[in-house]
Amino acid sequence: MRAAVYYNNNDIRIEEKPKPKCKSDEILVKVIASGICGSDVMEWYRIKKAPLVLGHEITGEIVETGKNVVHLQPENRVFVSHHVPCNTCNYCLKGNHTVCDTLRSTNYYPGGFSEYIRVPSINIDRGTFILPDEVSYEEGVFIEPLACVVRSQIKAGFKAGSTVLILGSGISGMLHLMLAKAMGANKIITTDINEYRLNKAKEFGADAAINATESIPDIVRDLNNKHLADMVIICTGAPNAFNQALNSVERGGTIIYFAPAEPDIDLPFPAYDFWNKGITIMPSYANSPYDATVALNLIQSHRVPVSKLITHQLGLNQTDLGFKLVANANESLKVIIKPQE
């Protein structure tokens, strides 16, 4: 079978690999659609494991089931989670599924940018979802990234009527925008340095889309009756975004640290302001099976209209182009690879 093998952001090679063999408690899935995630092009994060086959936002069709798999059948249309928790460890039992050791070590093989993947039994048990007829393969690739967004806003205690500021209007910022709108935000303000993305944010319902080089706190006050944002969501790895967030959050408000900076970057921590203003700062990483279920329901009901975010659909031989589109972040949002094309 063909697979797109990652060496670095500018070196993606189409290589032949053995088609995975399905064991008795596994399934074999023909990958129909596989989204490129922003984390796939974080070279500092990915290159240390290269060469490898990336791709963790996949939908496809089951083509083979092991003899011990009874609740799934060939020709079932599915979404498959790449990371799943154990549900039994100390972290999971306290609701912290995304720091579970099992979640951080599970995966399917070899990766979503290939024609077929082998899905282990644990991923079948708590990470394989039948796609409803109302959800296309292309929409289904959003289940994983939307689930991450769902988890962060739920954990942060989102309240209807809030003013939300989203720093960064890439794909995660747009999903946060759509979810906040669906959950009843009073006002949503987004930022970016890319005019294309700012225009898209307004198209998708932002009340204002501001160039990130401007004085964000002052503009938020002007737009929000002299108040800052109740919730600030950082969807960019740019270090100065953290300072913008601290200066833009209202007393008693919450900052969600959604997109990571590189490991050697230390962020400032104004301890007095944090204490005096009652600010909550929380990170958010990955998602749980519950979050994926919520995301699927939101997509099926069209409360989060994810299909509007698709800008490119490319065959497997164009995976290198897809990575360039996402890495360069010009006029693209969601780029989907079609491994069967």
N, C-alpha and C positions, 0 to 999 in steps of 0.2 A: 504494500500500500504506500501511498505518498504521504509525507508529513513535512511541514514547514519547520525547519530546525533553526532555533535562535542561537546566533553567535554573538551578535551585538545589534544595536538598533539599525545599523546600516548593512548588516550581513545576515540575511535570512535565506537559508538554502532549502530548496525542495529536494528531499532525499527519499530513497526507497527504504522502507522498514518492514520487517515481518508483520503480517496481520496478526494481532493478538489472538491467542487461543483462550477460549472461554472454559473456566473450570466449573465444577458441579454447582457451586454456590455463587456464580458470577453471571453477568450478562455482557453481551457484545452489542455496542450501539454504533450505528452508522451516523456519523456527525453530519447534520444538515446545515446548521448555522453555528458560528462561534464568534462571539464579540471580542474585539480588542479592548482590553481594560487599560486605563491610564497607568496602572501599576506595571503592566507588561512593558511599557517603554521607560520605566524608571531604571536606567541602565546601571546605576550604582547598586541597585537592589538585585537585579537579575543576572548581571554578567558574571558574578562569582560562581554561579552554578552552570554556566554555559559550557558546552552546547547542550541544549535541551529543547523539548517541544513544549511550548507554552499553550495557553488557552484554557480558561476556567469558567467561561460563560457559554455553555453549550446546550443545544437542543438537537434531538435526532430521533432516529427510529430504531427500536430494538430489532436486531436481526437474528440473535441466538440467545437462548436462555439455558443455564445449566439445569441438570435434572432435579436439583433441590429447590429451584426457584419456581414457585407455584402461583404467585399472585401477579406476575407480569408475563406478557406473551409477545412473541414476534409480531411486528407491525405496530405495536404500541408506540404512540408519539410521546416522547418524554423530555423533561429537563432533568439534568443530573448535577447535583452539588459536588464540587471537588473536595471540599473540607466538611467533615461532619464530626460532631462531638461524641464522646462515649456515653453521656447522659447518666453516669454513675459516680464520677469522681467528685471530690470536694468542691471543685469549681462549678461543675454542672449543677450539682444539687443546690447551690446557692444562686443559680441563675446566671452564672458567668461563663456561659458555654464557649465564648470565643477565646478564652485563655486556657481552655482544656488542652492537655498535651496531645490527645488523640486528634482533636480538630486540627492541630498544627502539623500533624504528620500524615493524615489521610490524603489520598488523591486517587484519581483514576489514571489509567495508563494508555498511551504515553502523554497525552495532552490534547486539548481541543482543536489545535491546528493540525489535525491529521484526519484521514478518511474514516478511521474506526477507533473506538476506545474500549478498553476492558474495564468494567465497573466492579470493584470488590463488593463483597457481601455487606459490609458495614455501610457503604455508600448506597447500596440498594435499600437497606432497611430504613435509613433515616434521611436519605438525600436524593431519592429518585421519585419524581412527581409526574403523573400522567398529565399531558397537556390537554385542557378542554378544547372542544372544537372551535370555541370562540377565540382561542389564542394561537396565532401563527407561530411557526418556528422562529421567525425573526423577532417577534414580540417576546417570545420565551427567553431569549438570551438576556433580557433585562431582569429576569427574576433574581439572579444573584446580586447585581449591583443595586437594584431597588431594595432588596432585603437588607443590605448593609445600611442603606439610608433609613429604612423603616426602623431598624434596631436603634440607630443613633437618636432619632427624634423621640422614640418611645422612652428610651433610657434617660433622655434629658428632660422628660416631663413636659413635652410640648403641650401648650394650652391654646385652644381656639381663641381668636381675638388678639394674638400676639403680633408684635412687629418683629419681623425676621430679617436679618442682614446676612447675605451669603457672599463670602469673599472667594471669588473664583467662579467663572461661569462655564467651565468645561462640563463634561457629561455628568459628573457627580453633583456639581452645582445645579445643573438643570433638573436632575432628579429630586434634589432637595427642594427646589422651587416648586415643582409639580406636586410633590407630596405635601408641602406646607400649605399650598393653595387648596388641595383636596381636604386637608384637615382643618381648614377654617381660619387661616392666618388673616389678620386684619390688614397688614401691609407687608409687602415683600420687596426688599431692595437688594439688588445684586451688583457685584463689581467685577471688572476684568480690565485687561489692557488691550484686548482684541475687540475691535469694533463689530466684527461679524458676530461674535458671541454675545456682545451687549445687545445687538439688534434682535438676536434670537431670544434672549431672555425676555425682552419686552413682548415679543411675539407670543411667548408661552405664558405670559401673565404677570411678569414683574411690574410692580407699580413704578419702579425707577431702576435704571441700569446706568451705573456710574463708572467712569474711567478710574481705575484704581490709583492713578497718580494724583487724583484730586484729594481735597481734605474731606475724607469720608465722614468723620464724626460731625463736622459742621453741617454737611449736607443731610445727614440722617436727622439731626435736630430740626433743620428747616422743613424737612418732609414729614416729621412726626410730632408736630405740636410741641417743639422744644425738648422732646425726650429722645434718649438713645434707644437702641434696639433691645428688646426683651431676650432675644436669642440671636447669637452670632455663630455662624457655621463656617469654619475655615476649610475651604475646598481647594487650596493651593499650597504647595510646598514652599512658597516664597517666604523667607524668614520674617520680612517686614509685615506680613499679614497678621502675625501674632500680636505685634504692637497695635496694628489697626483694630484688631478685635478687642483688645483691652481698653482702648480709647473709645470704642463705639458701643460697648455694652452698658445697659442701664443698671442702676443699683438693684441688687437682687436678681440680676439676669444670669444667663447661662452662655458659656462659650463651648461649642463642640469642636474639638480638634480632630477633624475628619481625615485630612490629607497630611501625611508625614513629611517632615523635613529630613534631610540626610542625617545619618547617625552622628556625625561629628559636629553638628550645629547645636549649640546651647542656646536656649531661648530665655529671655529675661523674665524674671518673676517678681513683680512688685508686691511684696508680701503685705505691706501696709494697706494698699488699695484693695487687694484681695480680701483682707480681713474687714476693712472699714466699710467697703461697699457691698459686702455679702455676695460676691461673685462666685459662681460655680464654674469650674473648668473641668471638662471631662473629655477623655479621648474616646474614640469609637473605632473598633476594628472588626471586620468580618460580620458574620450573621449566624443565626441558629436555625434549625429546621422550622421553628415557629415563625421566625421572621420571613423565611422563604414562603411559607404558606400564606402569610398576610400579603406579601408582594404579589404572589400569583393571583390572589383574589382581587387585588387592586387593578392588575392588568386585565383580568378577565372582565371586570365590570366597567373598564375604561375610565375609572376614576383617575387613573394616572395614564394619560394617553401616550405611551412610550414610542409608538410607531413614528410620531412626529420628530423624534430625535435621530432617526436613521438618516445619515447623509451619504453613505457609501456601502455598496455590497459588491464584494470582489471574490473572484475564484481563488483557489488555493495558490495557484502560480503567481498571484499578485499580492501575496501576504507581505512581501517586502515593501510594496507601495503602501499598503495599509498601515504598517508600522511608521513609515515616514509621515503619513497624513496625521496620525495621532501624536507623534513626537513633535512635529512642527507646530501643531495646534493653530493652524491658520483657518481655513474654511471647512472645518469638519467637526462633527460631534461624535455620533456613534458609527464606527466602521465595523462592518460584519464580514467575516470570511465564510465562504461557502465551499467546504472541502470537497464536495462532489462535483464541483464545476472547474 
